[in-house]
Amino acid sequence: GDVMNLIGLPLGSDRFNWRSPLELNPKNPQTIYFGGSKMYRSQNYGNTMNTISDDLSNGSQGIGLTFGTVFTIHNAPADTNYIYVGTDDANVWRSDDYGASWELITDGLPYRYCMSIETQPDDAQTVYVTFSGFRWAENIAHIYKSTDAGETWTAISGDMPDIPVNDIQVFTTNDTTGLIVATDVGVYY
């Protein structure tokens, strides 16, 4: 049989990033998501993992730090049927049926390492995605927002510098939504 690692995945059966993502279901901590080139889900605190997607990357490219793997996972707290994932080769995917099916939602997004995905706390279809990428000297946005679950995207980097955005957090205070982003040169609000 296959040699199993600590979270029940067969070793050698998938590609994994140097920082493979792990995400808890925000409503049910028994459910854990883990990303390689495919998505995995445990419904028993990680004792066993089941594959819930095909390869979500463009395949192993073997160059630089692009492994053809999922790098970020977000399970929307407003509706945990919504799972968003981003890969190190610029793919962004959405499942709105608890991982039963996946739709590629990259139209309108740059071809860059997808670093972070978050949703509005009370709306699973309002989603924010961030990208790295600096070496190409292209003045592109690094933060995008969608209000229709990724069908369309709007750049929202505003007057931020052309610098990789590593993480994003969304918060609400009364009726105001705020974003905090961590970049290579500092944190912005």
N, C-alpha and C positions, 0 to 999 in steps of 0.2 A: 504494500500500500504506500501512499504518499507520506512523506515525513511532514508532520504538522508543526507549525510554530505556535507561539503562546496564545494566539487568538483564533486558532482553528482554521488557518488558511494553508492550503498545500504549498509548500516551498517550491519554487521553480515553475509554478503554473501561471505566473503573471509578472508584470513589471511594477515595481514600486519606487516611488520618489524617495530621495534622501530624507525628505520630511513628509512622509505619507500622512494624509489628513484623517482625523477621527472626529466624529460629530455625534453628540447625543441628541436624541429626540427631546425637544424642550418640554414636552408634556409627559413623557414616559421614559425614565432613565434605563429601563430594561432594553430599549431599542438603541443600538449603536450602529452608526454608519462608518465604513472604512473604505478608502479609495486606493486602488492600484491603477492599472489601465482599465479595470472594470470597477464597478461599485459592488460593495458587499454590505449585508445587513445582518446583525444579530438581534434576536428578540428575547435573548436570555442572558443579558449582561455580558456578552462576549464569549460565552462558553462555546457556542458554535456560530459559524458565519455561513451565510448563503449568498451566492452570486445573484445580483438583481439587475445586471445590465451586461451588454456586450462590451467590447473595447470601445471606450468613449474618446480615445485619442486618435491621432492620425497614424499611429504605429510607431515603433521604435525608430528613432532617427540616429541615435548614437553619436550626436554631436553636442558639444558644450554641455549645458545643464538641462537640455531638453530630453527627457526620458520617455515621452509619450505616456504620461500618467496624469491622473487626477491630482490636483494640488490643493484645491479648496472645496469644501462641502458646506452647504447651509440648508438646514431643515427649518422651514418657516414656522415661527411660533403661532401665527394667526391661523394657520391651517397646515398641520403636519403632513398632509398628503403632498404638499409642495416641497420638493427637494431640488436644489440647484447645485450644480457642480461646475468647476472650471478646471481646465487642464493646463499643463505647462506648454502645450502647443496651440494655445489660443481658442480651444473649443469651450463653449459654454452650453450646458445642457439643462433641461428642465423636465422633471416628472411631476405631474399634477395628480397622479393616481398611486401614490405611496411606493413608487419604484417599479410599477408593473410595465410602464412604457416610458420612453425617453425621447425628447424632441430637441434637436440642435437649434439653438437660438442665437447664433453668432452674427446674423446679418446686421450690419451697421456698427460692428465692433472691430477694433484693430487686431492685427495679427501679432499678439504679444502674450507673454506669460500671464495667465489669469491668477491674480494673487489673493483676492478676497471677494466674497459675495455675502450680502446681507439683505434682509427685507425689512419693510416697515413693520413695527411690532404688531400693528392691528390690521395689516393688509398683506397677504401673501403674494399678491400680484404686483406690488410696488417693490422693485428690486434694484439694488445698487451693485455695481461690479467694478473692481479696480484692476489695473494692469501695471506691470513693470515695463521695462524697455527704455533704453537711453542711448545705446550704442549706435543706433541708426541715424541719429541727429535729425529726426523728424519732429517737428513741433506738433505733437498730437495730444489729444486729451488722454488722461489716465483714469478718469472716473466717469461712469455712465449710469444713467437712470432709466428705468422702464416702469410705466404704470400699467402695462398690459402683459405682465408675466414674461417679458422678453421678446414679444412680437416686434416691438419697435424700441429703439434706444435713442437717448439724447445725451450728448456730452455735457457734463456739468463741472468741469474742472475750473471754470471761471478764470480768475487771474493767478492761479497757482503756477509755479514754475514747471517747466517740462522735465519732470523728475518722476522716477518710479514711485507708485503708491502701493505700499506693502499690506495695509490693512485698513478696514473701514468699520466703524461702529455707528449705529443709528440709535437715536434716543428721542423721546418726546417729552416735552414739558408743557402741560396744559394743552393748548392747541398748536404748539410750535414743534416742528421737527428739526432736529439738529444732526449734523454729521461730524464725526471726528475721524480724521485720516492720518495714518502714520506713513511718512515718506522717508526717502533716503536722507533728507536734509532737515527733518523735524516733523512735528505734529501740527496739524492745522485743524481749525474748528469752523 
